[in-house]
Amino acid sequence: MTATAPSPHPAGTATGAYVDLRALTRTFGEGETAAHALRGVSLTIQAGELVAVMGPSGSGKSTLLTCAGGLDLPTSGAVLVGGVDITALSRSAVAELRRRRIGYVFQDLNLIPALTAVENVALPLELDGIRARTARRMAADALDETGIGKLAERFPDDMSGGQQQRVAIARAIVGDRRVLLADEPTGALDSETGDTVLRLLRDRCDSHGVAGMLVTHEARHAAWADRIVFLRDGVLVDESGPTPSIETLLDES
């Protein structure tokens, strides 16, 4: 049975702008061959809010996500995470902020095959200097939260696609992550498993006040979000609640 998307986060969830993207531009290359992935995009995401980003291929969705998470820097504009402008930080400071505050869930899961589920989840904590025993305990708690605590000692190749995606989510939420970024996280999953993944993302925003951004091509996935923004040619062209009008925009693109 396909799950229906819940209503926006309930009253009492932590609020306040946590991600603030200000007039972002991102240009690749120079001169006549330059590609303008983002053209002055501004967007804020509140604590406890899940925002879906939609648009045709090449519209700048993934570039917006990587800039929001500090994996890439905009050509101009500011990226504030928790009030800190990461475009003004050193590389090492940005890397530290990413490890401690920002979680990523991508369609290409980037799990390490030679590590068990709990080791994959604990790895970023250990890289940040947390002792191995403490990191594994925190990783086990995150796996429990995603419903696969009993699979902690399995290797990725011994797990289904949906189970691997839950490991990736556990890795994204472990520790004190305040931002959760997901790029087409359900693309390789069946609809029922995909809904389970989206429910986990939604719950993290609702129950922990995390600021979430979901890049997706599918309107039914975007319906899990509080707001939907639509990009075309690197420009934010529409913003609304999860309504059928988004499907119309997709048909027109």
C-alpha positions as CSV (number, residue, x, y, z in Angstrom):
1,M,0.0,0.0,0.0
2,T,1.3,3.4,-0.9
3,A,1.6,5.8,2.0
4,T,0.1,9.3,1.8
5,A,2.2,12.3,2.7
6,P,1.5,13.8,6.2
7,S,0.6,17.4,6.8
8,P,3.4,20.0,7.4
9,H,5.3,19.8,10.7
10,P,3.1,20.1,13.8
11,A,2.9,23.1,16.1
12,G,5.7,23.1,18.7
13,T,8.4,22.0,16.3
14,A,11.5,24.2,16.5
15,T,11.4,27.0,14.0
16,G,13.7,29.8,12.8
17,A,15.7,30.1,9.6
18,Y,18.6,27.8,9.7
19,V,19.7,27.7,6.0
20,D,19.7,31.0,4.3
21,L,20.8,31.1,0.6
22,R,21.3,34.7,-0.6
23,A,21.4,35.5,-4.3
24,L,23.5,32.5,-5.3
25,T,25.1,32.3,-8.7
26,R,27.3,29.4,-9.9
27,T,29.1,29.5,-13.2
28,F,31.2,26.7,-14.6
29,G,33.8,27.7,-17.2
30,E,34.5,31.1,-18.7
31,G,33.6,33.2,-21.8
32,E,31.3,31.9,-24.5
33,T,31.4,28.3,-23.1
34,A,30.5,29.3,-19.5
35,A,27.5,27.4,-18.1
36,H,25.4,29.3,-15.6
37,A,24.0,26.7,-13.2
38,L,22.5,29.2,-10.7
39,R,21.4,32.7,-11.4
40,G,20.7,34.7,-8.3
41,V,18.8,32.1,-6.3
42,S,17.6,33.1,-2.8
43,L,16.0,30.6,-0.5
44,T,15.6,30.1,3.3
45,I,14.7,26.9,5.1
46,Q,13.4,27.0,8.6
47,A,14.4,24.6,11.4
48,G,11.8,21.8,11.3
49,E,10.9,22.5,7.6
50,L,11.3,20.2,4.6
51,V,11.6,22.0,1.3
52,A,11.4,20.1,-2.0
53,V,13.4,21.4,-5.0
54,M,12.0,20.5,-8.4
55,G,12.8,21.3,-12.1
56,P,13.9,19.6,-15.3
57,S,17.3,18.1,-15.7
58,G,20.0,20.8,-15.9
59,S,17.9,23.3,-14.0
60,G,20.4,23.7,-11.2
61,K,18.8,21.5,-8.5
62,S,21.8,19.5,-7.5
63,T,24.1,22.5,-7.7
64,L,21.8,24.3,-5.3
65,L,22.0,21.4,-3.0
66,T,25.8,21.1,-3.1
67,C,26.2,24.8,-2.5
68,A,23.7,24.7,0.5
69,G,25.8,21.9,2.0
70,G,29.2,23.4,1.4
71,L,30.3,20.6,-1.0
72,D,30.6,23.4,-3.6
73,L,31.0,27.2,-3.3
74,P,28.9,29.6,-5.3
75,T,30.5,32.0,-7.7
76,S,28.8,34.8,-5.8
77,G,26.2,35.2,-3.0
78,A,26.2,33.9,0.5
79,V,25.4,30.6,2.2
80,L,24.4,30.9,5.8
81,V,24.1,27.7,7.9
82,G,23.0,28.4,11.5
83,G,23.9,32.0,11.0
84,V,27.5,31.2,9.8
85,D,28.4,32.3,6.2
86,I,30.3,29.3,5.0
87,T,31.5,31.1,1.9
88,A,33.7,33.1,4.2
89,L,35.3,30.1,6.0
90,S,38.5,28.3,5.3
91,R,38.3,24.9,3.6
92,S,39.1,23.1,6.9
93,A,36.4,25.1,8.7
94,V,33.8,24.2,6.0
95,A,34.8,20.6,6.3
96,E,34.3,20.7,10.0
97,L,30.9,22.3,9.8
98,R,29.8,19.7,7.2
99,R,30.9,16.8,9.5
100,R,29.2,18.2,12.5
101,R,26.0,19.9,11.2
102,I,25.1,18.7,7.7
103,G,23.9,15.3,6.6
104,Y,23.7,14.1,3.0
105,V,21.6,11.4,1.5
106,F,22.3,10.7,-2.2
107,Q,20.9,8.2,-4.7
108,D,24.5,7.0,-5.1
109,L,24.8,6.0,-1.5
110,N,28.6,6.0,-1.2
111,L,28.7,3.3,1.4
112,I,32.0,1.6,1.9
113,P,31.6,-2.1,1.0
114,A,34.4,-3.3,3.4
115,L,32.7,-1.7,6.4
116,T,29.6,-3.0,8.2
117,A,26.5,-0.8,8.5
118,V,27.5,0.4,12.0
119,E,31.0,1.1,10.9
120,N,29.8,3.1,7.9
121,V,27.6,5.3,10.1
122,A,30.3,5.7,12.8
123,L,33.0,6.7,10.3
124,P,32.2,10.5,10.0
125,L,32.1,10.7,13.8
126,E,35.5,9.0,14.2
127,L,36.9,11.3,11.5
128,D,35.7,14.2,13.7
129,G,37.7,12.9,16.6
130,I,35.0,11.0,18.6
131,R,36.3,7.9,20.2
132,A,35.5,4.7,18.4
133,R,33.4,3.1,21.2
134,T,31.3,6.3,21.5
135,A,31.0,6.7,17.8
136,R,29.7,3.1,17.4
137,R,27.2,3.6,20.2
138,M,25.9,6.7,18.5
139,A,25.8,4.9,15.1
140,A,23.9,2.0,16.6
141,D,21.3,4.5,18.0
142,A,21.0,6.1,14.5
143,L,20.5,2.7,12.9
144,D,17.8,1.9,15.5
145,E,16.1,5.1,14.6
146,T,15.9,4.1,11.0
147,G,14.5,0.7,11.9
148,I,17.5,-1.5,11.0
149,G,19.4,-1.8,14.2
150,K,19.4,-5.6,13.9
151,L,21.4,-5.3,10.7
152,A,24.3,-3.3,12.3
153,E,26.9,-5.9,11.6
154,R,25.9,-6.6,8.0
155,F,28.0,-5.4,5.1
156,P,26.2,-3.3,2.4
157,D,26.4,-6.0,-0.2
158,D,24.4,-8.3,2.1
159,M,21.5,-5.7,2.3
160,S,18.7,-4.7,0.1
161,G,18.6,-1.4,-1.7
162,G,16.1,0.0,0.8
163,Q,18.2,-1.2,3.8
164,Q,21.3,0.4,2.3
165,Q,19.4,3.6,1.9
166,R,18.5,3.5,5.6
167,V,22.1,3.1,6.5
168,A,22.8,6.2,4.4
169,I,20.1,8.1,6.2
170,A,21.5,6.9,9.6
171,R,24.9,8.2,8.6
172,A,23.3,11.5,7.6
173,I,21.5,12.0,10.9
174,V,24.1,10.6,13.4
175,G,25.3,13.2,15.9
176,D,24.0,16.7,16.1
177,R,23.2,17.2,12.4
178,R,21.0,20.3,11.9
179,V,20.7,20.2,8.1
180,L,19.6,17.2,6.0
181,L,20.1,17.3,2.2
182,A,18.7,14.6,0.0
183,D,19.4,14.3,-3.8
184,E,16.9,12.0,-5.5
185,P,17.2,9.5,-2.5
186,T,14.4,7.2,-3.8
187,G,15.4,7.0,-7.5
188,A,16.6,3.3,-7.3
189,L,13.9,2.1,-4.9
190,D,10.4,0.7,-5.4
191,S,7.5,3.0,-4.4
192,E,6.8,1.4,-1.0
193,T,10.5,1.5,0.0
194,G,10.8,5.0,-1.3
195,D,7.8,6.1,0.8
196,T,9.6,4.6,3.8
197,V,12.7,6.7,3.1
198,L,10.7,9.8,2.6
199,R,8.8,9.2,5.9
200,L,12.2,9.0,7.7
201,L,13.3,12.3,6.2
202,R,10.0,13.9,7.1
203,D,10.1,12.6,10.7
204,R,13.6,13.9,11.2
205,C,12.4,17.4,10.4
206,D,9.3,17.1,12.5
207,S,10.8,15.5,15.6
208,H,14.3,17.0,15.7
209,G,13.8,20.4,14.1
210,V,16.2,19.6,11.3
211,A,16.2,21.9,8.2
212,G,15.7,19.6,5.2
213,M,16.1,20.0,1.4
214,L,14.8,17.3,-1.0
215,V,15.7,17.3,-4.7
216,T,13.2,15.3,-6.7
217,H,11.7,14.9,-10.1
218,E,8.5,13.4,-8.8
219,A,5.6,15.5,-7.6
220,R,4.3,12.7,-5.3
221,H,7.6,12.7,-3.5
222,A,7.6,16.5,-3.2
223,A,4.2,16.2,-1.5
224,W,6.0,15.2,1.6
225,A,7.5,18.7,1.9
226,D,6.2,21.8,3.5
227,R,7.1,23.9,0.5
228,I,8.1,23.3,-3.1
229,V,10.4,25.5,-5.1
230,F,10.8,25.1,-8.8
231,L,14.0,25.9,-10.7
232,R,14.4,26.4,-14.5
233,D,17.6,27.4,-16.1
234,G,19.2,28.2,-12.8
235,V,16.4,30.6,-11.7
236,L,13.8,30.1,-9.0
237,V,10.5,30.5,-11.0
238,D,7.9,29.3,-8.6
239,E,7.3,28.5,-4.9
240,S,4.2,27.0,-3.4
241,G,2.8,24.3,-1.2
242,P,2.5,20.7,-2.5
243,T,-0.3,21.3,-5.1
244,P,-1.1,19.7,-8.5
245,S,0.1,22.9,-10.2
246,I,3.6,21.6,-9.8
247,E,2.8,18.7,-12.1
248,T,1.6,21.2,-14.6
249,L,4.8,23.1,-14.4
250,L,6.7,19.8,-15.0
251,D,4.6,19.1,-18.1
252,E,5.4,22.5,-19.5
253,S,9.1,22.2,-19.0
